[in-house]
Amino acid sequence: MNVKKFIVGGVVGGLADFLMGWLVYGILLKDTFPKPEGAGPENMLFIFLGCMCFGFLLSYIFAQGEGVSKCVPGIKVALGVALFMSLGNNFFYVMYKEAIEIKMVAIDVAASLAIATVVGAVIGVVNGKMK
């Protein structure tokens, strides 16, 4: 594994995830996913750390073996990872709900895939530019 690609790709991917999450969830879908009643203010540190974890997860996967170092392969791998992560997270989220809103699950999965497309492309391109 190329440690330099892993670290740089993880940081860049995490930042891309944070910015895309702000755009998609914070602006475009703000009214679709309102804050639950009684919830306190959002803790941006934990949102940022979660985004960095996703960036480093993809970067770790990309750095294995021959590595992913192009845009399109990065998108493909990221979509596969994000699909199963978002479905799994949504299944856990609706576990105790009496009325499961499939539409909301589908919107969240689609949003996750859109974000992962950009994150995977960014990490792939960054890896391709590094030696």
C-alpha positions in Angstrom: 0.0 0.0 0.0 1.2 3.5 -0.9 0.9 5.3 2.4 1.4 8.8 0.8 -1.6 8.1 -1.5 -3.6 6.8 1.4 -3.1 9.9 3.6 -3.4 12.5 0.9 -6.4 10.7 -0.7 -8.1 10.3 2.7 -7.7 14.0 3.5 -8.8 15.2 0.1 -11.7 12.7 0.0 -12.8 13.6 3.5 -12.9 17.3 2.6 -14.8 16.6 -0.6 -17.3 14.5 1.4 -17.7 17.3 3.9 -18.3 19.9 1.2 -20.6 17.7 -0.8 -22.6 16.8 2.3 -23.0 20.5 3.1 -24.3 21.1 -0.4 -26.6 18.1 -0.7 -27.9 17.7 2.9 -27.3 21.2 4.2 -28.7 23.1 1.2 -30.5 21.0 -1.4 -32.3 18.5 1.0 -32.5 20.8 4.1 -36.3 20.7 4.2 -36.5 17.0 3.2 -34.5 15.9 6.3 -35.5 18.3 9.1 -33.9 18.2 12.5 -35.8 15.9 14.9 -37.8 17.6 17.6 -35.8 18.3 20.8 -32.5 17.9 19.0 -29.7 20.2 20.0 -27.4 22.1 17.7 -25.4 20.1 15.1 -21.9 19.3 16.2 -19.8 20.2 13.2 -16.8 18.5 14.6 -18.4 15.1 14.6 -19.9 15.7 11.1 -16.4 16.6 9.9 -14.8 13.6 11.6 -17.5 11.3 10.0 -16.7 12.7 6.6 -13.0 12.2 7.1 -13.6 8.6 8.1 -15.5 8.0 4.8 -12.6 9.7 2.9 -10.0 7.5 4.6 -12.2 4.4 4.1 -12.3 4.9 0.4 -8.7 5.9 0.2 -7.7 2.7 2.1 -9.7 0.6 -0.4 -8.2 2.5 -3.3 -4.7 2.1 -2.1 -4.9 -1.7 -1.9 -3.2 -3.9 -4.6 -2.6 -2.0 -7.8 -4.7 0.8 -6.5 -7.4 3.0 -8.0 -5.8 6.0 -9.7 -8.3 7.2 -12.3 -11.6 9.0 -12.1 -14.0 6.4 -13.5 -12.7 3.4 -11.5 -12.8 5.6 -8.4 -16.5 6.4 -9.1 -17.3 2.7 -9.6 -15.6 1.6 -6.3 -17.1 4.5 -4.3 -20.6 3.8 -5.6 -20.3 0.1 -4.6 -19.1 1.0 -1.1 -21.6 3.8 -0.6 -24.6 1.7 -1.8 -24.1 -0.9 0.9 -23.1 1.6 3.6 -26.1 3.8 3.0 -28.5 0.9 2.8 -27.1 -0.6 6.0 -27.3 2.7 7.8 -30.9 3.3 6.7 -32.0 -0.2 7.7 -30.6 0.5 11.2 -32.3 3.9 11.2 -35.8 2.6 10.4 -35.4 -0.5 12.7 -37.7 0.9 15.4 -40.1 3.0 13.3 -43.6 1.9 13.0 -44.2 3.5 9.6 -41.1 3.1 7.3 -40.9 5.8 4.7 -39.4 4.0 1.7 -39.3 7.3 -0.2 -37.0 8.9 2.5 -34.7 5.9 2.4 -34.5 6.1 -1.4 -33.7 9.8 -1.2 -31.0 9.3 1.4 -29.4 6.4 -0.6 -29.5 8.5 -3.8 -27.9 11.5 -2.0 -25.2 9.2 -0.5 -24.5 7.8 -4.0 -24.2 11.4 -5.5 -21.8 12.4 -2.8 -19.8 9.2 -3.1 -19.5 9.8 -6.9 -17.6 13.0 -6.3 -15.5 11.7 -3.4 -14.5 8.6 -5.4 -13.6 10.7 -8.5 -11.6 13.1 -6.4 -9.6 10.4 -4.7 -9.0 8.6 -8.0 -7.8 11.7 -9.7 -5.5 12.7 -6.8 -4.1 9.2 -6.7 -3.4 9.3 -10.4 -1.5 12.6 -10.0 0.8 11.2 -7.3 3.8 8.9 -7.8 
